[in-house]
Amino acid sequence: LSVALVSGALAQDKEVSLKGSITCAKCDLGKEKKCATVIVVKDGDKDVVYYFDAKSDKANHRTICQGGKKGSVTGTVSEKDGKKTVTVTKVAFD
């Protein structure tokens, strides 16, 4: 059991690339009461929403609020309280 927990923790520390629509969770998706930068990624037939970490949210929000843009994000993913968060190291808009 402890081996599974350790390997799961290490997997979360791995940097990943996400491609999809970078948008606002409040203004575009209607999921939040406050603006929040997210990337929506297709996983089969469902959409998975990844919230940007606080620093990246602040740095990128003005670009996408009121109108999302296609792009990609590189960073490490974690999950807390049922929300996936990406600690962003790179953002590129198409």
C-alpha positions as CSV (number, residue, x, y, z in Angstrom):
1,L,0.0,0.0,0.0
2,S,2.7,2.5,0.8
3,V,4.4,1.8,-2.5
4,A,1.2,2.8,-4.3
5,L,1.0,6.0,-2.4
6,V,4.6,7.0,-3.1
7,S,4.3,6.3,-6.8
8,G,1.0,8.2,-6.9
9,A,2.7,11.2,-5.2
10,L,5.6,11.1,-7.7
11,A,3.3,11.0,-10.6
12,Q,1.7,14.2,-9.5
13,D,5.1,15.9,-9.5
14,K,5.7,15.1,-13.1
15,E,5.4,18.0,-15.6
16,V,2.6,17.6,-18.2
17,S,1.4,19.5,-21.2
18,L,-2.3,20.3,-21.5
19,K,-3.9,21.5,-24.8
20,G,-7.4,23.0,-25.0
21,S,-9.3,26.2,-24.4
22,I,-7.9,28.7,-21.9
23,T,-10.8,30.7,-20.5
24,C,-12.5,32.1,-17.4
25,A,-14.3,29.8,-15.0
26,K,-16.8,32.5,-14.1
27,C,-17.4,34.6,-17.2
28,D,-17.2,31.8,-19.9
29,L,-18.1,28.6,-18.0
30,G,-20.3,29.9,-15.2
31,K,-18.7,27.5,-12.7
32,E,-17.4,30.1,-10.2
33,K,-18.6,33.2,-8.4
34,K,-15.2,34.9,-9.0
35,C,-13.0,35.0,-12.1
36,A,-10.5,32.2,-12.4
37,T,-8.2,31.2,-15.3
38,V,-8.7,27.6,-16.4
39,I,-7.8,25.3,-19.2
40,V,-10.5,23.0,-20.5
41,V,-9.1,19.8,-21.9
42,K,-11.1,17.1,-23.9
43,D,-10.7,13.6,-22.3
44,G,-12.7,11.4,-24.6
45,D,-16.2,12.8,-24.7
46,K,-15.9,14.8,-21.5
47,D,-14.3,18.1,-20.6
48,V,-11.8,18.3,-17.8
49,V,-11.2,21.7,-16.1
50,Y,-7.8,22.5,-14.7
51,Y,-7.5,25.7,-12.6
52,F,-4.3,27.8,-12.9
53,D,-2.3,28.4,-9.7
54,A,-2.7,31.9,-8.2
55,K,0.4,33.4,-9.7
56,S,-0.4,32.2,-13.3
57,D,-4.1,33.1,-12.9
58,K,-3.1,36.7,-12.2
59,A,-0.5,36.8,-15.0
60,N,-2.9,35.4,-17.7
61,H,-6.4,36.3,-16.8
62,R,-6.7,39.7,-18.5
63,T,-5.9,37.9,-21.9
64,I,-8.8,35.4,-21.6
65,C,-11.5,37.0,-19.5
66,Q,-14.7,37.6,-21.6
67,G,-13.4,35.3,-24.4
68,G,-11.3,32.2,-24.2
69,K,-8.5,31.3,-26.5
70,K,-7.1,28.0,-27.7
71,G,-3.7,27.2,-26.3
72,S,-1.5,24.9,-24.3
73,V,-0.1,24.9,-20.7
74,T,2.9,23.1,-19.3
75,G,3.1,22.5,-15.5
76,T,2.5,20.1,-12.7
77,V,-1.0,19.0,-11.8
78,S,-2.5,18.5,-8.3
79,E,-6.0,17.9,-7.0
80,K,-7.6,19.4,-3.9
81,D,-11.3,19.5,-2.9
82,G,-12.2,17.9,-6.2
83,K,-10.6,20.6,-8.3
84,K,-7.5,20.0,-10.5
85,T,-4.9,22.7,-10.3
86,V,-2.0,23.2,-12.6
87,T,1.1,25.0,-11.4
88,V,2.0,26.6,-14.7
89,T,5.6,26.9,-16.0
90,K,4.6,27.8,-19.6
91,V,1.5,29.2,-21.4
92,A,1.3,29.4,-25.2
93,F,-1.7,30.7,-27.1
94,D,-2.4,29.4,-30.6
